[in-house]
Amino acid sequence: MHLTVGKKLWLAFVGTITLCVLALYLLLHNSLKQGFLDYTSQQSVQRLEILRSALASIYREEGSFDALKADADRWLKLKDIIFAESDALFSGLPEVADADRSAHTVYREFVSSISLADVNRQVILGVVKPEQELTWVPVTDLNKIIGFISFEKPKVVTNTQDQNFIEHQFKVFSVISLLVLVIATLVATLFARRISRPLMTLAQKAHALASGDYSQKIPVTSRDEIGQVCNSFNQLSEALAANQQSRALWVADISHEMRTPLSVLKVQIEAMQDGIRPANAENLALLYDKALGLSKLIDDLFELSLSDVGALSYHKQTINLVPLLKTCIEHFQAKAQQAGLRLQDQLDHQHSIWISADRDRLQQLFSNLLENSFRYTHSPGAVSVALTTRATHVEITIDDSPPGIAPDQYEKVFERLYRVENSRSRQTGGAGLGLAICKNIVEAHQGTISANESALGGLQIRINLPLVK
């Protein structure tokens, strides 16, 4: 039989509580019975003090117990005189109940078990049965042990009133234990339901989530572990829904990016086939340029996919960042002049900055960032590259002149295929993958990359890379 979590919890709670209540009841039962027996038997044992004093007087007067040993009737009469008062409680009343008669018999057995022994605990007067568990009381005279009184403690409560009291207490314990068990069972039921309900809801919602329904949400009603699990489930549902939407937009954007150059190629080729446009070097160069753009897009998509799955290879070694960045700047000086821009080098070439990195990937990173600045910066303008050393990392900043972008788009520019709806749009070229690839390269080097407002009026890209310790 399949048991739910709620039933398992309920069975565990009720079983544990039942065992605890039963153990408590048995403990109280035995403790009360034994404690009351010790209390009532102590009343009878106290009369032994009188017998011990009488025996000490006989020994003092006669010098030994020999005369008492020779007269057994004297020993019996001595016990009868001392214990006659207690015996009268049973035998002196004309109407004696059966329970009292049984108690009287037990009491007489206690009196008859009393014996006198010498200092070696050898019996002088009385009868000792082999199965008896005896208690020994020393008889002293002038702080000297002259003998022992042995007896068997009563093992049952002899007085009817005492028996009634114990039975009443047992009944009270039984009722209290039953009430505790019932209340605890109700509390366990409520507690098990409180735990099982959100778990059952979580199981149902998780099944729907696995089926593709990402709109599932669980109300968070507590701050305990169950509430944390429900909150984590809601975050997972939101993340899956966002990923699904992002994936759909990603496919749509890729289709759009590839459709445009393909449409141009198709139209141009059809025009050449129909004789509308001649197949000369100029038109072929246009087709070649569109094919290169499409090839670049496919290469970027492939490289970004490899980076996402961690398959992009990195061969890190300790390198000096300053010469590497200087070389990249020198390679782009001619392109900056063609674009009508000034590429400013603000590096300290005498200073060495050592980091652990892949040289080729860093060249790709800086090349993508400079290409991005050249593509979107209006002419005449400027692009500036600077280095700043911090305690644990180096900060590289690339600033450009207007136009800039809105502050709410600083984080979004690193998303793949993101369109900036202003003058830095994709109308100037590019597929919006360059900064996404740059972000993956920086993160692979345990660094961070961010976009900010530039002091030159355009956009600033800030990169932080850890220094070699």
RODO-2510 file (C-alpha; in nm, 4 decimals, decimal comma):
residues 469
     n   res          X          Y          Z
     1     m     0,0000     0,0000     0,0000
     2     h     0,1354     0,3417    -0,1002
     3     l     0,1495     0,5900     0,1863
     4     t     0,1580     0,9644     0,1303
     5     v     0,3980     1,1907     0,3120
     6     g     0,1123     1,3154     0,5313
     7     k     0,0170     0,9638     0,6390
     8     k     0,3775     0,8713     0,7080
     9     l     0,4215     1,1815     0,9218
    10     w     0,0953     1,1144     1,1059
    11     l     0,1891     0,7530     1,1756
    12     a     0,5339     0,8578     1,2956
    13     f     0,3946     1,1276     1,5252
    14     v     0,1132     0,9163     1,6685
    15     g     0,3376     0,6109     1,7122
    16     t     0,6036     0,8119     1,8931
    17     i     0,3492     0,9868     2,1150
    18     t     0,1747     0,6578     2,1987
    19     l     0,5015     0,4946     2,3017
    20     c     0,5944     0,7964     2,5134
    21     v     0,2564     0,8088     2,6876
    22     l     0,2594     0,4320     2,7502
    23     a     0,6128     0,4446     2,8885
    24     l     0,5198     0,7388     3,1118
    25     y     0,2119     0,5573     3,2397
    26     l     0,4063     0,2411     3,3238
    27     l     0,6783     0,4457     3,4918
    28     l     0,4280     0,6350     3,7065
    29     h     0,2382     0,3136     3,7813
    30     n     0,5431     0,1304     3,9111
    31     s     0,6842     0,4365     4,0859
    32     l     0,3622     0,5077     4,2742
    33     k     0,3084     0,1461     4,3669
    34     q     0,6633     0,0929     4,4904
    35     g     0,6821     0,4306     4,6627
    36     f     0,3562     0,3840     4,8475
    37     l     0,4536     0,0303     4,9425
    38     d     0,7780     0,1603     5,0892
    39     y     0,5861     0,4272     5,2786
    40     t     0,3256     0,1911     5,4279
    41     s     0,5754    -0,0827     5,5077
    42     q     0,7937     0,1714     5,6856
    43     q     0,5127     0,2169     5,9407
    44     s     0,5387    -0,1489     6,0326
    45     v     0,9183    -0,1466     6,0258
    46     q     0,9230     0,1461     6,2690
    47     r     0,7835    -0,0814     6,5427
    48     l     1,1018    -0,2830     6,5101
    49     e     1,2761     0,0010     6,6968
    50     i     1,0744    -0,0916     7,0053
    51     l     1,1721    -0,4578     6,9647
    52     r     1,5386    -0,3598     6,9177
    53     s     1,5329    -0,1530     7,2414
    54     a     1,3677    -0,4388     7,4300
    55     l     1,6280    -0,6888     7,3082
    56     a     1,9111    -0,4488     7,4070
    57     s     1,7647    -0,4246     7,7604
    58     i     1,7388    -0,8064     7,7898
    59     y     2,1013    -0,8463     7,6755
    60     r     2,2177    -0,5784     7,9203
    61     e     2,0364    -0,7417     8,2151
    62     e     2,1084    -1,1061     8,1342
    63     g     2,4441    -1,0704     7,9605
    64     s     2,3335    -1,2779     7,6586
    65     f     2,0337    -1,4075     7,4663
    66     d     2,0758    -1,7631     7,5993
    67     a     1,7831    -1,7396     7,8445
    68     l     1,5600    -1,5906     7,5697
    69     k     1,6683    -1,8670     7,3306
    70     a     1,5747    -2,1334     7,5895
    71     d     1,2224    -1,9821     7,6273
    72     a     1,0665    -1,9571     7,2824
    73     d     0,7289    -1,8545     7,4236
    74     r     0,8893    -1,5494     7,5776
    75     w     1,0129    -1,4453     7,2293
    76     l     0,6655    -1,4892     7,0798
    77     k     0,4979    -1,2970     7,3606
    78     l     0,7519    -1,0159     7,3182
    79     k     0,6589    -0,9824     6,9501
    80     d     0,2868    -1,0083     7,0272
    81     i     0,3086    -0,7266     7,2824
    82     i     0,4997    -0,4967     7,0473
    83     f     0,2904    -0,5636     6,7323
    84     a    -0,0460    -0,6169     6,9068
    85     e    -0,1604    -0,2547     6,8394
    86     s    -0,1188    -0,2877     6,4645
    87     d    -0,2689    -0,6352     6,4713
    88     a    -0,5764    -0,4975     6,6428
    89     l    -0,6549    -0,2946     6,3336
    90     f    -0,7397    -0,6231     6,1622
    91     s    -0,8493    -0,8649     6,4372
    92     g    -1,0181    -0,6301     6,6867
    93     l    -1,3073    -0,5318     6,4610
    94     p    -1,6175    -0,7585     6,4590
    95     e    -1,6980    -0,6957     6,0928
    96     v    -1,3901    -0,7568     5,8798
    97     a    -1,4057    -0,7527     5,5000
    98     d    -1,2424    -1,0199     5,2871
    99     a    -0,9794    -0,7703     5,1658
   100     d    -0,8979    -0,6824     5,5277
   101     r    -0,8683    -1,0498     5,6158
   102     s    -0,6222    -1,0961     5,3285
   103     a    -0,4283    -0,7901     5,4438
   104     h    -0,4307    -0,9293     5,7993
   105     t    -0,2776    -1,2503     5,6715
   106     v    -0,0020    -1,0589     5,4888
   107     y     0,0696    -0,8558     5,8020
   108     r     0,0919    -1,1673     6,0207
   109     e     0,3385    -1,3133     5,7708
   110     f     0,5518    -1,0024     5,8132
   111     v     0,5466    -1,0413     6,1954
   112     s     0,6234    -1,4123     6,1752
   113     s     0,9242    -1,3426     5,9474
   114     i     1,0938    -1,1426     6,2247
   115     s     1,3884    -1,3411     6,3665
   116     l     1,6757    -1,2830     6,6057
   117     a     2,0334    -1,3643     6,4983
   118     d     2,3729    -1,3406     6,6627
   119     v     2,6583    -1,1167     6,5512
   120     n     2,7433    -1,3691     6,2786
   121     r     2,3832    -1,3531     6,1505
   122     q     2,3140    -1,7071     6,2611
   123     v     1,9469    -1,7429     6,3566
   124     i     1,8839    -1,7734     6,7334
   125     l     1,5036    -1,7402     6,7410
   126     g     1,2618    -1,7576     6,4488
   127     v     1,2323    -1,9430     6,1215
   128     v     1,4026    -1,8284     5,8021
   129     k     1,2786    -1,9603     5,4689
   130     p     1,5335    -2,0106     5,1904
   131     e     1,3415    -1,7958     4,9384
   132     q     1,3048    -1,4996     5,1717
   133     e     1,4839    -1,1717     5,0971
   134     l     1,5806    -1,0538     5,4445
   135     t     1,6577    -0,7080     5,5760
   136     w     1,9001    -0,6895     5,8683
   137     v     1,8742    -0,4392     6,1560
   138     p     2,1648    -0,4372     6,4036
   139     v     2,0923    -0,4593     6,7802
   140     t     2,3485    -0,2537     6,9758
   141     d     2,4405    -0,2017     7,3381
   142     l     2,6851     0,0761     7,4252
   143     n     2,7629     0,1150     7,0502
   144     k     2,8519    -0,2543     7,0275
   145     i     2,6646    -0,4893     6,7934
   146     i     2,5210    -0,7738     7,0008
   147     g     2,2983    -0,9266     6,7342
   148     f     2,0679    -0,8656     6,4383
   149     i     1,6927    -0,8562     6,3784
   150     s     1,6013    -0,9984     6,0376
   151     f     1,2672    -0,9607     5,8603
   152     e     1,1096    -0,9706     5,5168
   153     k     0,9665    -0,6419     5,3966
   154     p     0,5986    -0,6463     5,2958
   155     k     0,5549    -0,6742     4,9212
   156     v     0,1916    -0,5689     4,9032
   157     v    -0,0100    -0,2833     5,0491
   158     t    -0,2052    -0,4312     5,3387
   159     n    -0,4409    -0,1511     5,4353
   160     t    -0,7717    -0,1338     5,2447
   161     q    -0,7770     0,2451     5,2462
   162     d    -0,4248     0,2520     5,1061
   163     q    -0,5239     0,0057     4,8366
   164     n    -0,8252     0,2174     4,7440
   165     f    -0,6046     0,5251     4,7258
   166     i    -0,3592     0,3549     4,4904
   167     e    -0,6385     0,2227     4,2688
   168     h    -0,7874     0,5712     4,2515
   169     q    -0,4526     0,7172     4,1499
   170     f    -0,4125     0,4505     3,8829
   171     k    -0,7514     0,5431     3,7393
   172     v    -0,6574     0,9113     3,7365
   173     f    -0,3303     0,8303     3,5604
   174     s    -0,5186     0,6229     3,3031
   175     v    -0,7652     0,9026     3,2273
   176     i    -0,4879     1,1634     3,2051
   177     s    -0,2800     0,9402     2,9767
   178     l    -0,5812     0,8823     2,7515
   179     l    -0,6543     1,2552     2,7325
   180     v    -0,2895     1,3325     2,6553
   181     l    -0,2902     1,0692     2,3812
   182     v    -0,6100     1,2087     2,2257
   183     i    -0,4872     1,5699     2,2376
   184     a    -0,1458     1,4739     2,1037
   185     t    -0,3072     1,2763     1,8208
   186     l    -0,5177     1,5794     1,7231
   187     v    -0,2126     1,8054     1,7312
   188     a    -0,0150     1,5505     1,5272
   189     t    -0,2975     1,5360     1,2728
   190     l    -0,3026     1,9141     1,2327
   191     f     0,0764     1,9291     1,2194
   192     a     0,0972     1,6510     0,9591
   193     r    -0,1634     1,8271     0,7449
   194     r     0,0226     2,1570     0,7737
   195     i     0,3378     1,9897     0,6427
   196     s     0,1812     1,7569     0,3855
   197     r    -0,0519     2,0052     0,2157
   198     p     0,2203     2,2323     0,0724
   199     l     0,4238     1,9230    -0,0201
   200     m     0,1266     1,7750    -0,2074
   201     t     0,0683     2,1095    -0,3766
   202     l     0,4383     2,1257    -0,4627
   203     a     0,4241     1,7763    -0,6169
   204     q     0,1207     1,8702    -0,8308
   205     k     0,2738     2,1997    -0,9417
   206     a     0,6077     2,0323    -1,0189
   207     h     0,4291     1,7767    -1,2383
   208     a     0,2567     2,0583    -1,4288
   209     l     0,5892     2,2440    -1,4544
   210     a     0,7565     1,9342    -1,5981
   211     s     0,4774     1,9209    -1,8576
   212     g     0,5714     2,2686    -1,9803
   213     d     0,3266     2,4871    -1,7854
   214     y     0,5626     2,7540    -1,6502
   215     s     0,2837     2,9689    -1,5047
   216     q     0,2621     2,7542    -1,1902
   217     k     0,2993     2,9400    -0,8596
   218     i     0,2716     2,8259    -0,4967
   219     p     0,1502     3,0662    -0,2246
   220     v     0,4260     3,1211     0,0334
   221     t     0,2569     3,1197     0,3763
   222     s     0,5566     3,0685     0,6065
   223     r     0,9240     3,1516     0,6424
   224     d     1,0388     2,8034     0,7447
   225     e     1,2035     2,5419     0,5233
   226     i     0,8739     2,4619     0,3478
   227     g     0,8236     2,8304     0,2714
   228     q     1,1772     2,8481     0,1344
   229     v     1,1110     2,5459    -0,0893
   230     c     0,7899     2,7072    -0,2191
   231     n     0,9733     3,0332    -0,2830
   232     s     1,2510     2,8476    -0,4682
   233     f     0,9867     2,6700    -0,6792
   234     n     0,8315     3,0041    -0,7743
   235     q     1,1743     3,1388    -0,8721
   236     l     1,2383     2,8268    -1,0804
   237     s     0,9025     2,8694    -1,2537
   238     e     0,9803     3,2334    -1,3330
   239     a     1,3279     3,1437    -1,4606
   240     l     1,1932     2,8685    -1,6867
   241     a     0,9239     3,1004    -1,8222
   242     a     1,1849     3,3694    -1,8891
   243     n     1,4156     3,1169    -2,0569
   244     q     1,1329     2,9931    -2,2755
   245     q     1,0505     3,3467    -2,3843
   246     s     1,4183     3,4260    -2,4358
   247     r     1,4617     3,1131    -2,6461
   248     a     1,1652     3,2071    -2,8627
   249     l     1,3011     3,5609    -2,9103
   250     w     1,6485     3,4184    -2,9777
   251     v     1,5178     3,1982    -3,2600
   252     a     1,3132     3,4860    -3,4024
   253     d     1,6093     3,7264    -3,3903
   254     i     1,8428     3,4761    -3,5547
   255     s     1,5878     3,4168    -3,8289
   256     h     1,5586     3,7910    -3,8817
   257     e     1,9360     3,8419    -3,8899
   258     m     1,9846     3,5660    -4,1457
   259     r     1,6803     3,6513    -4,3558
   260     t     1,8018     4,0000    -4,4432
   261     p     2,1357     3,9112    -4,6128
   262     l     1,9801     3,6015    -4,7703
   263     s     1,6993     3,8126    -4,9189
   264     v     1,9532     4,0560    -5,0639
   265     l     2,1541     3,7696    -5,2123
   266     k     1,8414     3,6124    -5,3590
   267     v     1,7179     3,9358    -5,5156
   268     q     2,0592     4,0219    -5,6612
   269     i     2,1121     3,6743    -5,8081
   270     e     1,7602     3,6692    -5,9597
   271     a     1,8224     4,0134    -6,1116
   272     m     2,1443     3,8866    -6,2718
   273     q     1,9671     3,5759    -6,4012
   274     d     1,6914     3,7863    -6,5570
   275     g     1,9464     4,0227    -6,7128
   276     i     1,8251     4,3202    -6,5110
   277     r     2,1631     4,3638    -6,3440
   278     p     2,4878     4,2728    -6,5128
   279     a     2,7170     4,0160    -6,3525
   280     n     3,0049     4,2604    -6,3317
   281     a     3,2725     4,3033    -6,0661
   282     e     3,0752     4,5680    -5,8739
   283     n     2,7610     4,3525    -5,8359
   284     l     2,9645     4,0449    -5,7559
   285     a     3,1470     4,2435    -5,4860
   286     l     2,8073     4,3333    -5,3354
   287     l     2,7104     3,9658    -5,3266
   288     y     3,0475     3,8780    -5,1754
   289     d     3,0053     4,1437    -4,9062
   290     k     2,6645     4,0056    -4,8059
   291     a     2,8033     3,6515    -4,8016
   292     l     3,0868     3,7668    -4,5736
   293     g     2,8337     3,9286    -4,3364
   294     l     2,6291     3,6093    -4,3285
   295     s     2,9437     3,4027    -4,2681
   296     k     3,0465     3,6372    -3,9850
   297     l     2,7037     3,5983    -3,8246
   298     i     2,7241     3,2198    -3,8430
   299     d     3,0765     3,2228    -3,6968
   300     d     2,9627     3,4465    -3,4096
   301     l     2,6650     3,2217    -3,3357
   302     f     2,8862     2,9148    -3,3357
   303     e     3,1452     3,0784    -3,1106
   304     l     2,8772     3,2044    -2,8691
   305     s     2,7221     2,8576    -2,8520
   306     l     3,0614     2,7025    -2,7721
   307     s     3,1130     2,9635    -2,5000
   308     d     2,7704     2,8952    -2,3471
   309     v     2,8372     2,5224    -2,3116
   310     g     3,1943     2,5785    -2,1911
   311     a     3,3481     2,4247    -2,5022
   312     l     3,5392     2,7362    -2,6041
   313     s     3,9068     2,6540    -2,5516
   314     y     4,1254     2,8679    -2,3269
   315     h     4,5014     2,8294    -2,2889
   316     k     4,5864     3,0551    -1,9993
   317     q     4,9342     3,1677    -1,9051
   318     t     5,0863     3,4559    -1,7117
   319     i     5,1124     3,7513    -1,9503
   320     n     5,1879     4,1217    -1,9317
   321     l     4,8647     4,3026    -2,0170
   322     v     5,0227     4,6370    -2,1198
   323     p     5,2101     4,5205    -2,4376
   324     l     4,9114     4,3120    -2,5486
   325     l     4,6706     4,6038    -2,5219
   326     k     4,9253     4,8369    -2,6866
   327     t     4,9529     4,6019    -2,9864
   328     c     4,5738     4,5957    -3,0294
   329     i     4,5598     4,9758    -3,0223
   330     e     4,8332     5,0051    -3,2853
   331     h     4,6485     4,7656    -3,5163
   332     f     4,3336     4,9814    -3,4989
   333     q     4,4979     5,3212    -3,5507
   334     a     4,4629     5,3071    -3,9290
   335     k     4,0986     5,1992    -3,9042
   336     a     4,0286     5,4816    -3,6574
   337     q     4,1674     5,7359    -3,9070
   338     q     3,9512     5,5944    -4,1847
   339     a     3,6454     5,6321    -3,9590
   340     g     3,7371     5,9899    -3,8748
   341     l     3,8115     5,9079    -3,5101
   342     r     4,1011     5,9673    -3,2737
   343     l     4,2170     5,6545    -3,0898
   344     q     4,3788     5,7774    -2,7668
   345     d     4,6311     5,5601    -2,5847
   346     q     4,6432     5,6407    -2,2119
   347     l     4,8634     5,3479    -2,1095
   348     d     5,1779     5,3623    -1,9021
   349     h     5,4087     5,1584    -2,1269
   350     q     5,6812     5,1438    -1,8622
   351     h     5,4512     4,9695    -1,6180
   352     s     5,3968     4,5889    -1,6145
   353     i     5,0608     4,4354    -1,5198
   354     w     5,0621     4,0567    -1,4929
   355     i     4,7470     3,8499    -1,5258
   356     s     4,6600     3,4874    -1,5996
   357     a     4,4828     3,4837    -1,9361
   358     d     4,4561     3,3444    -2,2871
   359     r     4,6409     3,5917    -2,5115
   360     d     4,4331     3,5151    -2,8234
   361     r     4,1022     3,5478    -2,6394
   362     l     4,2018     3,8820    -2,4878
   363     q     4,3002     4,0092    -2,8331
   364     q     3,9591     3,8974    -2,9562
   365     l     3,7972     4,0753    -2,6583
   366     f     3,9691     4,4100    -2,7147
   367     s     3,9225     4,3878    -3,0915
   368     n     3,5470     4,3341    -3,0536
   369     l     3,5204     4,6269    -2,8110
   370     l     3,7164     4,8638    -3,0356
   371     e     3,5152     4,7512    -3,3423
   372     n     3,1970     4,8210    -3,1461
   373     s     3,3134     5,1721    -3,0539
   374     f     3,4236     5,2538    -3,4106
   375     r     3,0945     5,1278    -3,5511
   376     y     2,8693     5,3459    -3,3343
   377     t     3,0787     5,6613    -3,2660
   378     h     2,9991     5,9567    -3,4882
   379     s     3,2777     6,1291    -3,6818
   380     p     3,4586     6,3374    -3,5820
   381     g     3,4956     6,1688    -3,2468
   382     a     3,7341     5,9963    -3,0110
   383     v     3,7923     5,6576    -2,8499
   384     s     4,0112     5,6346    -2,5383
   385     v     4,1720     5,3250    -2,3764
   386     a     4,3031     5,3407    -2,0167
   387     l     4,4399     5,1062    -1,7493
   388     t     4,4107     5,1424    -1,3714
   389     t     4,5672     4,9050    -1,1203
   390     r     4,3703     4,8208    -0,8048
   391     a     4,4638     4,6097    -0,5011
   392     t     4,3486     4,2765    -0,6439
   393     h     4,2559     4,3503    -1,0043
   394     v     4,3251     4,5666    -1,3057
   395     e     4,0585     4,7915    -1,4552
   396     i     4,0460     4,8491    -1,8328
   397     t     3,8163     5,1231    -1,9618
   398     i     3,7255     5,1988    -2,3236
   399     d     3,5435     5,5336    -2,3635
   400     d     3,3953     5,6815    -2,6788
   401     s     3,2291     6,0074    -2,7731
   402     p     2,8578     6,0513    -2,8612
   403     p     2,6148     5,9090    -2,9189
   404     g     2,5455     5,7293    -2,5905
   405     i     2,2611     5,5095    -2,4720
   406     a     1,9977     5,5373    -2,2003
   407     p     2,1045     5,4202    -1,8497
   408     d     1,8343     5,1520    -1,8451
   409     q     2,0073     4,9843    -2,1415
   410     y     2,3528     4,9517    -1,9824
   411     e     2,2927     4,5936    -1,8692
   412     k     2,0964     4,4928    -2,1783
   413     v     2,3707     4,5702    -2,4299
   414     f     2,5458     4,2456    -2,3287
   415     e     2,2398     4,0375    -2,4200
   416     r     2,2688     3,8568    -2,7489
   417     l     2,0896     4,0157    -3,0468
   418     y     1,9737     4,3087    -2,8335
   419     r     1,8595     4,6153    -3,0331
   420     v     1,9373     4,9600    -2,8974
   421     e     1,6492     5,1758    -3,0149
   422     n     1,8497     5,4912    -3,0879
   423     s     2,1384     5,6087    -3,3010
   424     r     2,3592     5,3215    -3,1766
   425     s     2,1313     5,0704    -3,3501
   426     r     2,2181     4,7841    -3,5747
   427     q     2,1613     4,9943    -3,8801
   428     t     2,5329     5,0720    -3,8615
   429     g     2,6184     4,7043    -3,8915
   430     g     2,6736     4,4052    -3,6672
   431     a     2,4338     4,1436    -3,5372
   432     g     2,4432     4,2307    -3,1668
   433     l     2,6576     3,9316    -3,0715
   434     g     2,9920     4,1022    -3,0158
   435     l     2,9304     4,2261    -2,6605
   436     a     2,7681     3,8947    -2,5627
   437     i     3,0844     3,7135    -2,6727
   438     c     3,2957     3,9714    -2,4852
   439     k     3,0996     3,9064    -2,1664
   440     n     3,1588     3,5310    -2,1923
   441     i     3,5329     3,5824    -2,2496
   442     v     3,5633     3,8133    -1,9470
   443     e     3,3681     3,5769    -1,7213
   444     a     3,5873     3,2868    -1,8366
   445     h     3,8800     3,4870    -1,6948
   446     q     3,6945     3,5328    -1,3606
   447     g     3,6404     3,8996    -1,4383
   448     t     3,3486     4,1399    -1,4765
   449     i     3,2346     4,3704    -1,7573
   450     s     2,9893     4,6582    -1,7374
   451     a     2,8605     4,9531    -1,9394
   452     n     2,8461     5,3077    -1,8021
   453     e     2,8214     5,6682    -1,9132
   454     s     3,1461     5,7928    -2,0621
   455     a     3,3152     6,1194    -1,9696
   456     l     3,3568     6,1726    -2,3490
   457     g     2,9780     6,1777    -2,3887
   458     g     2,9256     5,8314    -2,5319
   459     l     2,9548     5,4836    -2,3768
   460     q     3,2174     5,3464    -2,1399
   461     i     3,2974     4,9737    -2,1227
   462     r     3,4708     4,8805    -1,7961
   463     i     3,6494     4,5475    -1,7514
   464     n     3,7942     4,4124    -1,4255
   465     l     4,0418     4,1232    -1,4419
   466     p     4,2145     3,9612    -1,1400
   467     l     4,5869     4,0146    -1,0991
   468     v     4,8340     3,7315    -1,0534
   469     k     4,9025     3,6882    -0,6803
***
